[in-house]
Amino acid sequence: MTTDFAASNILCEFLEVAVNAILYSRDIYPRGSFDEKKKYGIPVQICVHAEVRSYVDSILESLRIMMQSNGVHLFCILILDSAKELVEKFVFEVSALENLRNIAFGDLLSLEQDFRSLLLKIYTCNSVMCLPVKDCTWKVEIHLQHAAFLEVTSKQLLKNMFWSVENELSQSSNSCSIVPLKSISYSFLQLQMYIQEMNRCSQLPYISQNTDIRFQEIGQQLNS
């Protein structure tokens, strides 16, 4: 039996839950800003603040558009301290994404188990990381292969969304620790997630191929 779901839609649906899990686990917003829902057979936390929900939705809509070119390489959630210095980076590395519409039902069931396992690792990541930073903010990076970047910009696919383009990576001499969480491998999707945790000093860039172009968007803060 097969199903009529595009792999990109399945991945974006998961990333919506994963982003909320990161915001909850790392205390980006007060715990009272989240409601418990059920997804992939487990309880998950979803931020109910209207501005945050709208912002996350706009990010994922941008990501869906970028995925049409099959050139998305990295989707990253960056946690910044009060001085706007990077302290943590949650990295989703996409090495293969095929927008098939005849995914086997058995593969979808197995993928749901993998998503569930990965979410549980996000919710328990505090056990292997430093304490969450106080007064922090967040932003998003999406790394595109060069050909995908040209397609997105030439067609003005993101003309109604506010992204900046970063052609150069910041420089830093500080080291970071890598916390691997999980790898997922199917014929239609290969995904690896890990965390880069800085030394709480200054930013260490992710080293990527020269063909990568980064889109950045500043994260949403709650209004008091």
C-alpha positions, 0 to 999 in steps of 0.5 A, spaced: 500 500 500 502 507 498 500 513 500 499 520 496 504 524 501 510 529 498 516 527 503 517 535 503 510 536 507 511 530 511 518 533 513 515 540 514 510 537 519 515 534 523 519 540 523 514 544 526 513 540 532 521 539 533 521 547 533 516 547 538 520 542 542 526 546 542 523 552 544 520 548 550 526 544 552 531 550 552 526 555 556 526 560 550 519 562 552 515 561 559 512 554 560 505 557 560 506 559 553 505 552 551 499 547 550 500 539 550 498 536 544 499 529 541 503 528 535 506 521 533 503 517 539 506 522 544 505 528 548 508 534 545 508 542 547 506 547 542 507 554 543 500 558 543 502 565 543 499 568 536 505 571 534 510 566 535 505 561 532 504 566 526 512 566 525 513 559 525 508 558 520 511 563 516 518 560 516 515 553 514 511 556 508 518 559 506 521 552 507 516 548 503 517 553 497 525 552 498 524 545 498 521 545 491 528 546 488 530 540 492 536 544 494 535 545 502 541 542 505 541 545 513 535 547 517 538 550 523 535 553 530 540 558 533 539 560 540 542 567 542 544 570 549 542 577 551 549 579 547 546 576 541 552 571 541 550 564 538 550 559 544 547 553 541 545 551 534 540 545 533 542 542 526 537 538 521 541 536 515 538 534 509 542 529 505 536 527 500 529 529 499 525 526 494 518 528 493 515 522 491 507 521 492 507 513 492 511 512 499 509 505 502 505 505 508 510 501 512 515 506 511 510 512 513 509 507 520 517 506 521 518 514 519 513 516 525 517 511 530 523 515 528 520 522 528 517 520 535 524 517 537 527 524 535 522 528 539 524 524 545 531 526 544 530 533 543 525 533 550 531 530 554 537 534 551 537 538 557 541 532 560 547 532 555 547 540 555 549 546 559 543 549 563 539 554 558 541 561 557 537 566 560 534 572 556 535 568 550 532 569 543 532 565 537 533 565 529 533 561 523 538 559 518 536 555 512 542 553 507 541 552 500 545 549 495 547 554 490 543 552 484 537 552 489 538 559 491 539 562 484 532 559 482 529 561 489 531 568 488 530 569 480 523 567 481 522 571 487 519 566 490 520 569 497 518 576 495 513 576 501 517 574 506 523 577 510 529 573 509 536 576 509 542 572 505 548 571 508 554 569 503 559 569 508 560 565 515 562 568 521 569 567 524 571 564 530 577 561 534 572 558 539 571 550 539 564 547 540 561 540 542 557 536 538 551 532 541 549 527 535 541 526 536 539 521 531 540 519 523 534 517 519 535 514 512 529 512 507 529 512 500 525 518 500 528 522 506 535 522 509 536 526 515 541 527 521 540 532 527 545 534 532 546 540 536 552 544 536 553 547 543 558 553 544 563 555 549 558 560 551 563 565 549 562 567 541 560 564 535 563 558 531 560 557 524 558 551 521 563 549 516 559 547 510 561 547 502 562 553 498 556 552 494 551 553 501 547 560 501 544 561 508 537 565 509 537 568 516 530 570 519 530 573 526 526 569 531 520 571 535 520 574 542 514 574 546 511 581 548 510 583 555 
